[in-house]
Amino acid sequence: MQVVLVGGIATPSVYAIDYAKRISKNGFLVLTYDLYGRGYSNVARTANDERLFVSQIVDLLFALKLEGKRVHFVGASMGA
């Protein structure tokens, strides 16, 4: 089972490190990432809106060959 931990507008992915360690100890594959323009991610040269953030995670799941698999999302702030 896969778990994606998503930060928010002012929350970079580093917030999730302790959570990711705990969750992975229970056999889950854990993915954390920074939304465009947050944390260590580059700023996108387009509107920072819902469409951008949805396409970001969809592209990431496809790149990791996780499309079609059950993925649980856990969010903080805007990611909630």
Backbone torsions as a table, in degrees:
resi	resn	phi	psi	omega
1	MET	NA	142.1	-177.6
2	GLN	-108.3	141.7	176.2
3	VAL	-127.0	130.4	177.0
4	VAL	-111.0	123.8	177.5
5	LEU	-102.4	118.6	-175.0
6	VAL	-114.0	129.4	175.7
7	GLY	-80.7	-167.3	-178.2
8	GLY	-124.9	-158.7	-177.4
9	ILE	-58.3	-44.3	-176.9
10	ALA	-113.7	13.7	-174.9
11	THR	-116.9	106.3	177.0
12	PRO	-75.3	167.9	-175.4
13	SER	-64.8	-18.0	-178.9
14	VAL	-62.1	-19.8	177.9
15	TYR	-60.2	-25.8	-169.6
16	ALA	-95.0	0.1	-174.5
17	ILE	-57.8	-49.0	-180.0
18	ASP	-64.4	-41.0	177.0
19	TYR	-62.2	-43.9	-179.2
20	ALA	-60.6	-41.6	179.0
21	LYS	-63.0	-44.0	-179.7
22	ARG	-65.0	-44.6	-178.3
23	ILE	-66.3	-42.4	-178.0
24	SER	-66.4	-28.7	176.9
25	LYS	-64.4	-17.5	178.0
26	ASN	-97.2	16.1	173.0
27	GLY	91.2	9.0	179.8
28	PHE	-93.5	146.7	169.3
29	LEU	-84.5	124.1	-175.1
30	VAL	-114.8	132.0	178.2
31	LEU	-120.8	126.8	170.7
32	THR	-121.5	147.7	178.8
33	TYR	-156.5	161.6	177.3
34	ASP	-96.8	133.6	171.6
35	LEU	-62.6	152.5	178.7
36	TYR	-51.2	132.6	177.2
37	GLY	81.3	4.0	-179.8
38	ARG	-119.1	152.5	176.8
39	GLY	56.2	-123.5	-178.2
40	TYR	-97.6	8.8	-177.9
41	SER	-86.1	147.5	175.3
42	ASN	-70.4	156.9	176.1
43	VAL	-79.1	132.3	177.8
44	ALA	-76.7	145.9	-180.0
45	ARG	-92.9	48.7	179.1
46	THR	-153.7	178.4	179.5
47	ALA	-64.1	133.4	175.6
48	ASN	-85.5	85.5	-176.9
49	ASP	-131.5	-178.7	-177.6
50	GLU	-56.0	-41.0	-179.2
51	ARG	-60.0	-42.4	179.2
52	LEU	-63.3	-47.2	-176.3
53	PHE	-69.0	-34.8	176.3
54	VAL	-66.7	-45.4	180.0
55	SER	-64.1	-32.5	178.7
56	GLN	-62.5	-48.3	-178.1
57	ILE	-71.9	-36.6	177.6
58	VAL	-62.0	-46.7	178.3
59	ASP	-60.8	-40.8	179.7
60	LEU	-65.3	-43.8	179.1
61	LEU	-63.7	-39.1	176.8
62	PHE	-65.3	-43.6	-179.4
63	ALA	-61.9	-32.2	179.9
64	LEU	-91.4	6.4	179.3
65	LYS	58.7	40.1	178.4
66	LEU	-105.8	4.4	179.5
67	GLU	-63.4	141.4	179.4
68	GLY	81.6	-4.3	178.8
69	LYS	-99.2	153.6	178.0
70	ARG	-70.4	126.4	-179.2
71	VAL	-129.5	130.4	176.2
72	HIS	-99.1	134.2	179.1
73	PHE	-107.1	134.0	175.4
74	VAL	-125.7	123.2	-175.6
75	GLY	-120.8	159.3	173.6
76	ALA	-127.5	142.7	179.1
77	SER	60.9	-124.1	-178.6
78	MET	-65.4	-25.6	-179.9
79	GLY	-74.5	-8.6	-177.4
80	ALA	-70.1	NA	NA
